[in-house]
């Protein structure tokens, strides 16, 4: 359900960015997009990293973690206990929000650059 909410937010944000792009100058759209991109990176990279650290620490003592586990870490969630899931959930979500902000900000910045040409 949370992922659906993120997608809806991203679609609404993309629509708002498209609307704002018709009113605001392309340079401003680019600057706002870069700001949102930077915010997403500042938020998403550390929380995503810490999520992976906690997940690995939780699972490596009980199961053999696959070699490329970090490519699809959510596939390992069924191996977590309920306490471990509660511990990992905030980091998982904040990393996801940071990712969405990065994508939306990047698209806005690209849109601003393209509008300026």
N, C-alpha and C positions, 0 to 999 in steps of 0.2 A: 504494500500500500504506500509506503514511504517513497519508493522509487517512482510510482505513478505520480505522486505529488510533485516530485522533482521534475519530471518530464512536463507536467502541466505548467509549473513555474517557468521552466525554460521556454516553452512555447509562448506563454504570455509575455515573457521578457523579450523574446525575439520579435513579437508583434509590436510591443511598445517601442522597441528600438527602431523598428521600421517606421512607425508613426513619428517618433521624435526625429528621425533622420530627415523627414520631409520639412520639419520646422527649424531645426537647428543646423548650424554650419557643419560641414563634413569634418573640419578640424576638431570641433568640440566633440562630435560623436567618436572620433578616433581617440581623443584624450580620455573620455569617459570609459570607452571600451578597454583601453590599456589600464586604467585605474581598477576596473572590475577584474580584469585578468590578473593584475598584480595581487589584488586582495584574495582572489581564489588560490593563487599559488602560495601566498603567505599562509593562508589558512589550511589548504589541502595537503601540501607537501609534508609538513611536520606531523600532522595528525594521521595522514596515510602511512607514513613511516612508522609511527608509534603503534598504529594498529597492526602492522605486519610484525613488529617486534613482539607485541603481546601475544598475538596468535601463535607465532613460532614457539615462544616460551611455554605457552599453555599446552601445545600439542606434542612438542618434541620429547617430552618425558614419557608419554604414553604410547605414541605411534611413531612409525617411521614416516617422516615427512617427505613427500616426493621431491625429486630434484628441482623441478620448476614450479613448485607450489605457489610462488609469489605471483605467477601469471593469472591464476584463478583461485585466489585464497578463499573465496566464499564457498567453494566446493568442500572445504574442510570444516565448515561450520557444524555439520551434523556430529562431528567428533567432540564438540565442546560440551561441557556440562552447563547447566542452567546458570550457575554462578559465573562461569567464564564468559558465557554469552552476555550477561548483564555488564560485565567488566569491559568487554570489547565493543559493545553496541555504540556508545557515544563516539568513540574514535572512528568507527566504521562510517557512521552517519556524517560526522564533521568532514571526514575525508571526501565523502561523496558530494557534499554541498560545495566544498572547495573545488572539486573537479567541475561541477556544473557551472560555478561562477567563472572558472577559467575558460571553459568552452564558450559561454555566452559573451564574456568580455572579449575573447579573441575574435569571435564572429562580428561583434560590434566594431572592433578596431579595423578589421578587414573591410567591413562595410563602409566605414568612414573613409578609409583610404580610397576605396573604389569610387565612392561618391565624389571625392575630391578631384578625380581625374577627368 
